[in-house]
């Protein structure tokens, strides 16, 4: 791993849209009250005539004035949500004062527009020659980069990265690399909304990854990370944007109050194509990030785990945390309220972590009636007041991808 100056990078802005709220204030308020909104999904293209996939869908999106109607007409739902999310982070960090050539952008996620593409293909199936020309670029994930750079005038490097359900957190790690190399002074990391069609939903169900058979008629009870009745993840539409910048850049932007300092990050792979997690791989990631952050297990006050509700995934993650001596830290599961955003999960949960750090309050873990491991310091059905200095965030992806980040409250 390249050398990393842990005094170098701060997080100065966030933006978030999820099924439980648009904007950091509504999002945090819903987290603290565990105000989830799981149901049978109803967005066009999500169900077949025989399916009833559960999830949490965004009810509406308020678009910023900077996005023209012309761009909206040719932008996918994913792209629109990303633009609105980046707009909040942009304003939060007051990036209008930064040289656009010194701002970078990382979009976390690949194949994130599947439902929209499927609907377009069905619409033009019998009249292919009338397909709009913009399809030639809009089907690519890089089109989201292009839209963001055009709307916000970003002239630094802009790329997309894919790491399955760790994509959002991997985007943050790549943003840190970009800052560390000196290419930019500010970098925006986005966990893009993954717009599933019924094909992806059925694929996840067939693989045994997506629930829920047990709670098919009780959607609000279906999402159960770390509970003995868990039977798979429940999808939740979401998008998160995080602004990282070099701390010396903040000397010229004294009005900015950062959320956290990035103390360390780690990423490794298990040399395994399949979706099953690895105790060894996750343990390596945890130990690597603690070492880079120059922290011991006892220094960690709070853990935001990957915690999807997967039977093998939840058990493997707790085993890795226990192996690393992290049973005493407070721990909750953000996905129990938001659902699993897949590509966006890492950024959404980092934002949840930083908002909890700033407010000194930890959100409940919904549906945690019978934890699979009682040796951890769970935040149960009620929110808890807690001052957090150091936090650990894990994000794991299919294909053996393990990532970990350590944050310090600013």
HELIX and SHEET records of a PDB file:
HELIX    1   1 UNK A   24  UNK A   32  1                                   9    
HELIX    2   2 UNK A   69  UNK A   73  1                                   5    
HELIX    3   3 UNK A   77  UNK A   92  1                                  16    
HELIX    4   4 UNK A   95  UNK A   97  5                                   3    
HELIX    5   5 UNK A  100  UNK A  102  5                                   3    
HELIX    6   6 UNK A  114  UNK A  123  1                                  10    
HELIX    7   7 UNK A  128  UNK A  130  5                                   3    
HELIX    8   8 UNK A  135  UNK A  138  1                                   4    
HELIX    9   9 UNK A  142  UNK A  152  1                                  11    
HELIX   10  10 UNK A  164  UNK A  166  5                                   3    
HELIX   11  11 UNK A  167  UNK A  180  1                                  14    
HELIX   12  12 UNK A  198  UNK A  206  1                                   9    
HELIX   13  13 UNK A  219  UNK A  221  5                                   3    
HELIX   14  14 UNK A  247  UNK A  252  5                                   6    
HELIX   15  15 UNK A  279  UNK A  292  1                                  14    
HELIX   16  16 UNK A  297  UNK A  299  5                                   3    
HELIX   17  17 UNK A  311  UNK A  323  1                                  13    
HELIX   18  18 UNK A  335  UNK A  338  1                                   4    
HELIX   19  19 UNK A  342  UNK A  344  5                                   3    
HELIX   20  20 UNK A  345  UNK A  359  1                                  15    
SHEET    1   A 6 UNK A  21  UNK A  22  0                                        
SHEET    2   A 6 UNK A   9  UNK A  18 -1                                        
SHEET    3   A 6 UNK A 238  UNK A 246 -1                                        
SHEET    4   A 6 UNK A 186  UNK A 191 -1                                        
SHEET    5   A 6 UNK A 103  UNK A 108  1                                        
SHEET    6   A 6 UNK A 158  UNK A 161  1                                        
SHEET    1   B 8 UNK A  21  UNK A  22  0                                        
SHEET    2   B 8 UNK A   9  UNK A  18 -1                                        
SHEET    3   B 8 UNK A 260  UNK A 269 -1                                        
SHEET    4   B 8 UNK A 401  UNK A 409 -1                                        
SHEET    5   B 8 UNK A 390  UNK A 397 -1                                        
SHEET    6   B 8 UNK A 302  UNK A 304  1                                        
SHEET    7   B 8 UNK A 330  UNK A 332  1                                        
SHEET    8   B 8 UNK A 377  UNK A 378  1                                        
SHEET    1   C 3 UNK A  39  UNK A  40  0                                        
SHEET    2   C 3 UNK A  54  UNK A  56 -1                                        
SHEET    3   C 3 UNK A 235  UNK A 236  1                                        
SHEET    1   D 2 UNK A 361  UNK A 362  0                                        
SHEET    2   D 2 UNK A 384  UNK A 385 -1                                        
END                                                                             
